[in-house]
């Protein structure tokens, strides 16, 4: 038992002569504790044995004295985490503190498998079923009758024995699965809410009027009892229009660049008036009617004629709707930082689509966090991951709030020091320089080049066609094809004359280089792919 780590581990000891068992992940909130109802006799050898099925509660624990199950009192019964610990097993005392056992201990044995009643009796030289049979049938407890029945069935019924062994195996696997689930700290409702008061001038011990949790008068009231569950139900109640309206407005903003209410972070008295009030009401009502099925609402939005119309603008439309608030044309806006990075890696064919897991360390400029991390900061001397960790979606990038990733900041990602619902959008030369020279995007261009050389046929024209379809979901027009083919031929000749330049370009990033590709050809196609990934059409929703 590791006392310094919430007493994690287990023990078997005596309290006032009563065998007592702890199974602990974190004491006392995540643990099991049972105490035998009766003490063991003094001055004689007693066989004490404990079994545990890994069920996370005291029902999976049995306590035996001289081979016979004994009743016990349950003091703590809520175990969800693992009891595994690196502390060595100690006999006669705990690992560190605690009193030393006074008495004699002999023949301690540990098992990592299920132990039957019959085996416990064998270890104690007293078969439990034999002991129980000496008790008159009318006086046997249900547990004693069950033990006799199970021991007989295991000895005489192969089907029962096989089912019992299977159950023990499944319970062990379930316990292992439960132990692998991370522990999440949650709050529990109090039986009665604590009295709350208005604090005079904010002083915690200077109480004013007593108050109760409720909503402002202009909103629907929270049904009793006024607790967290009631608040959660109130948030998504059909009688509360705010949650659905805010949700669909943010969804609209993601697709169209600007919400129906432009101030998506503010629906109060200072907010912008909705450009289409009836549409906002209808979408909110529809979301509730669809039982908050966001996927269905996304589908409805993207399949609408409004979303699918062209983003091309005419002088007449520009004069009538310059900011496109009336949706006279399709939306057009620069994509968020995370989407730009992820789509580049996806086009390169190496975006890791694994879901979940710890944060990853992608490429960052050298020494970027040495100053802001302080002398002992955990991101000082930053080292990027290798392999799949470099190519996880941007969602999983490790984040330092005082110094977010520079390549993300250039594309207006918030620092996360404060809540930011609506991001600004800027266009600067540094963005173009990042897309051309940052190792992530150079590597993505090389991945795309390798992909089109492998899958795009044998001609430059067919390869350019595939590249356009992968990145822009369309085929190039003849003028675009001509420009790209001419550039590839020109750069291939240049790299054939300068192999070192080709090698220098191809060594950027951790992605392996396909050895069968001609370095000069691969370098030329890498530049073509980089040009394609940097086109305005690529980084702009249009």
Secondary structure, 3 states (H helix, E strand, C coil): CEHHHCCEEEEEEEECCEEEEEEEEECCCEEEEEEECCCCCCCCCCCEEEEECCCCCHHHEEEEECCEECCEEEEEEECCCCCCCCCCCCCCCCCCCCCCCCCCCCCCCCCCCCCCHHHHHHHCCCCHHHHHHCCCHHHCCHHHHHHHHHHHHHHHCHHHHHHHHHHHHHHHHHHHHHHHCCCCCCCCCCCCCCCEEEEHHHCCCCEEEEECCCCCCCCCCCCCCCCHHHHHHHHCCCCCHHHHHHHHHHHHHHHHCCCCCCCCCCCCCCCCCCCCHHHHHHHHHHHHHCCCCHHHHHHHHHCCHHHHCCCCCCHHHHHHCCCCCCCCCCCCEECCHHHHHHHHHHHHCCCECCCCCCCECCCCCCCCCCCCCCCCCCCCCCCCCCHHHHHECHHHECCCCCCCCHHHHCCCCCCCCCCCCCCCCCCCHHHHHHHHHCHHHHHHHHHHHHHHHHHCCCCHHHHHHHHHHHHHCCCCCHHHHHHHHHHHHHHHHHHHHCHHHHHHHHCCCCCCCCCCCCHHHHHHHHHHHHHHHCCHHHHEEC
